[in-house]
Each structure stands twice: as structure tokens, then as C-alpha cells.
């Protein structure tokens, strides 16, 4: 896809969202099913079913996906797609490359070993290794705009309010 094709694809969407801002608000959802054997939760993705389980650092066997890994994978996916879209829109030459995310967790918090230890990632690092003939200025703009428009990155940087609820459903 080139810049002209991307603009043609997105132009009617942008026009609609300018005319009707409410049309731009889309609720994304995710669903999971608690595992019957073991400590797992099966999550339906767009193309597959992923079974999430405990990380080996919390007693897992390593056979199930770790939700922390899945969070980093979502960041890599979103950042990679966003970078490609920005590069296409701006005509920045990117022949290929890789996206890498790493995050540090202190599992004492998750396991309740030490109440003062926070639960969750302490630090997350995102890196692009790009095959590109772009100028340093083009690359700086590309990364700046990728950071600005990457949904997962921005959500991690400025977390939204999150509410938890429950209900009892008996078969």
C-alpha cells in the first residue's frame, strides 16, 4: 500500500468522524473462558484461541501463554502496525525491520511475598530495528508519530480508568 491508497482508504472515515464524532467511538471487546483443568483462561483472538496460564515464575509450567507476554505482544503489534502506517502516510522508506518489547516484573508482588512490592511491570522498553534509507530527521518524525498514535503505547503511558465487576451465573 502506498500513501495515496492509505489516504483514499482513510479519507471517508476521517470525514465521517469529523461530521459525527460519536461514530468514531468504538467499543472493543475481549472474552475468555476459565479453564476447567489447571489455572488457565482461554482467550478468543481474531484468528485463534489462546490459552493463558501462570508464568513459570509464579508456578506455571510454561505451556500456556503468559498474560504479561501477551501485553508486550499487543504493544509490539500495535507499534509495528502504527509505524508502518505512519511510514506509508509520510513516504518514509522502511524496507523492513523488527519491533522488540521487554518489561521487568518483580514477582514478589504478584505472589504476595512482599506487600510493598508493586504488582505489574516496573519498566517497559520498546525498540525498533529498521531497515531504512530514511534521513535521521525522517526517522525522528516516524518514531515521534508512532509514539503519538500507537493505541497500546498511549494506553500504557496514560492508563484509563478501569472498572471490575462480577455477577454470578449458574448453569
WOZI-V685056 format. One record per pair of residues at least 24 apart in sequence whose ideal C-beta (glycine too) atoms are under 6 Angstrom apart, sorted by the first residue. I is the first residue (numbers start at 0). J is the second residue. D is the distance in Angstrom with one decimal. If there is no record, write none. Layout:
# WOZI-V685056
I | J | D
I | J | D
This chain:
# WOZI-V685056
0 | 87 | 5.9
2 | 87 | 5.7
2 | 88 | 5.5
2 | 90 | 5.3
5 | 87 | 5.1
5 | 88 | 5.7
39 | 63 | 5.5
56 | 106 | 4.5
57 | 106 | 5.9
57 | 109 | 5.8
71 | 100 | 4.2
71 | 102 | 5.7
73 | 151 | 5.2
74 | 100 | 4.9
74 | 151 | 4.8
75 | 100 | 4.9
77 | 149 | 5.1
77 | 150 | 5.6
77 | 151 | 3.9
78 | 125 | 5.9
78 | 149 | 4.9
78 | 152 | 6.0
81 | 145 | 5.0
81 | 148 | 5.3
81 | 149 | 4.3
82 | 145 | 4.5
85 | 141 | 5.7
85 | 144 | 4.6
85 | 145 | 5.4
86 | 141 | 5.8
91 | 133 | 5.0
91 | 137 | 4.8
91 | 141 | 5.1
92 | 131 | 5.7
92 | 132 | 5.1
92 | 133 | 5.5
93 | 129 | 5.7
93 | 131 | 4.8
94 | 130 | 4.4
95 | 130 | 4.5
96 | 128 | 5.4
96 | 129 | 3.9
96 | 130 | 5.2
97 | 128 | 4.9
98 | 127 | 5.7
99 | 126 | 4.7
100 | 125 | 5.1
